[in-house]
Amino acid sequence: MSIHFLRILAQRRRASAITSEAPAREELEKIVAAAAGPQDTEEPLTWRLVGTYRSEAAELAAALSGMKNTPDPSESTPRLKGKHMRRVAAFRGSLAFASNGGMALALIFQPQQDFDQPKRVQRGQAFAARTLLEAAFFASGWGTQWSPRKSPDEELIADFYGLSEDEEVLGWLFVGRPDHEHLDRHTATLPPAPVPLELR
C-alpha cells in the first residue's frame, strides 16, 4: 500500500480559511474522477456533484433562503417590514454562506433503483464520498470546508440544481486555496490521532 496515499488520508483536514480561487475545469474533473474511482456496474455511484462558482453565490443564496427571485443585497433593511425583512435577513446570511471559497460543490445523493442495496445504505455511501473528495483536494493543494444547510423551500433547491424527484443535496463542499495566513497550519504534519481500533 502506498505510504504517500496513507499520509494524505491521515493528514487531510478542514482548511481554517479558503480564498476565492477555484480549480480550473480540467483539474477539477481529474480530482473528482480520482474520488469516484473506476467504473463498476455492480456498484454504481450513489452520488454526483454540481458545482457553482462564487459569481453565482447570490442565486444559490436565494434558493437557500426560499426566495424565487434574487434580491438586491444593498436594499436598506430598516425600510422593510415583517416577513420581507426576515427573508432579506435570511438571504444575507445565506449569501455569506454561499460566498465561501471559490466554488461550492453540492454533494447530491442519487439512489440507484437497480442497485441491490437499501436506500439508507446507498445514502451512507454517498455521504462517504465527502471523505474521498476532501482527501483528493488536499492532495492537489486545495483547501475544503464542508457544511450542510437546509432551505425552507426544498423545491427551489431542487430547481436550482435540476434534481430528480428522488435526489437530495447532502451538503456543500466549498473549495479554494488555503488562506495564506493559515497555510503553515494547513500544510504542517500533525501528530496522529489516537487509533480508534480495538482487537479482540
N, C-alpha and C positions, 0 to 999 in steps of 0.2 A: 504494500500500500504506500502511496506517495506521502512522504513526510511533509512536503510542501502543502499538499491538499489538507492534511490533518491540521497543520498550523493555521491555515486560512479558517477552517471551521472553529478552531479553538480561539482564535483572536478576533473573529468577526464581532462587530459591536455597533450599536446605535451611535451615529455621529451627534456630538453635542450641538452642533450648528452646521448648516449647509448653505452654500452660496446659491445664486440664481443660475449658475451654469448647468447645462443639461447635456447628456451624451448625444452625439450625432446618431442618426438613424442606423447607420451600418454597425457602429459599435454596440448600440442598444440591442439590435437584433442578435448579435453574437452572444451578448451576456444572457439574454433571455433564453436563447437556444441552449446554452450550457446548462441553465437551471432546469429546462424542460426535459433534457436528456434525449435518448434515442426514441424513435417511433416504435410503439408497441401496441399492436392491435388487440392484444389480450388485456392490456391495462391502459386504456386511453387516458389522456389528461382530463382531469376534472376541473380545470381552471384555465382562464385566459386573462390577459391583461389589456386594458385600454388606457393609453397614455394621453395626457393633455399637458401642454406647456404652460409656463407661468403666464403667458399672454392671454390664456383662456381662463384664468382664475376667477374672473368676475362671473362668467357664465356658469362655471361649476358651483361657485358660492350661491348663486341664485337658486340653482336646483337643490342644493343642500339646505337652503333656507325655506324651501317650499314656495318659491316665487316663480311665476311663469315668465316674468319679464325681469331683465337686469336693471336694477335701479341705479341712479346716479349716486356714487359714494359721497359726493360732495354736498348732497342735499342737506339742508340745515335741519337737524333733529328737533330743535325746540319748536319749530313750526308744525311739526307733525303731532298727531294725537292718537291715542288708543292703539288699536290693532296695527295700523300702518306704522306707527312709531316702533312697536315691538318687532315688526318684520324687518324694518330697516336696521334696527339694532342687531337682530339675528344675522342679517346679511353681512354687516360689517365684521361680526365675529367669524362668520364662515369665510369671508374674503381673506382675513388674516390666516385662517387655516389653509385655504386653497392656494395661497401665495407662497407657501413654504417651498424652498428649493427651486430648482429649475424645471422640474417635471413631477407630475402626480400620476402614479401608476395605480389604477384601480384594479385590485385583485378580485376577479369575478368567478364565483362558483358556477360551473356549468355541469349539472348532473348528466350522466350518460345512461340512457334508458336501457341499452343493450349490455351494460357492464354488470357482471354478476356480483354486485356489492350493494348493500343497503345505502340509501341516500345519506344517512348520517355518517357512514364510513367514508363515502365519497367526499362529503363536506370536510371531514377531518383531513383527508389527503390534500384537498385544495388549500386548507389553512397551512399545511406543512410546506407548501411551495414558498411561503414567505421566508423561511429559513434558508432555502437554497438560493433564492433571489438575493437576500442580504449578503450571503457568502460570495456569490458571483460578482456583485457590485463592489464589495470590499476588495476582492482580489484584483479588480480592474481599477482601483484607485478612487472609487466614488464613495460618497457617504450616503447613508439612507436613514430615514426616520419613518417608523410605522405608526399609523394611527387609524382606528376605526371611528366612524361617525355616522349617526343616523339622520335622515331627513324627515321632517314632519309629513312629507308627501313623497312616498316611495315611487309613485308613478312618474314624477318629474325626473328622479334619478334614473329610472328605467328608460325614459325617453331620451335623456341626455346621453346615455351610453348605448342606446339601442339594444337593451336587454330583451331576451325572450321571456316568456311567462314564468319559466322555472329557474331563471338565473337570478343571482343576487350579488351585490357588492359586499365583500367581506371586510374591506378596509382599503386604505391607501398607503402605498409605499412612495414616500417623497424622496427624490434623488437630486443630488447636487454635489459639488466638490466639498470636502471638509473645510470648514471655515479656517482661515489662516491662523487665527488666534487659538484655535483648538487643535491644530494639526499635529502638534507633538503628542498630545493625548491620543489622537486617533491612530497614529502610526506606531506608538510605543508598544513594545512587547510586554503584555501584562502577565502577572503570575497566574498560574492555572487555578481555577476554582476547585473546591473540594469535589471529588468524583462522586456523583450520585449513583453509586453502584454497591450492591450487596450480593455476595455469592453465598449460596447455602449448599 
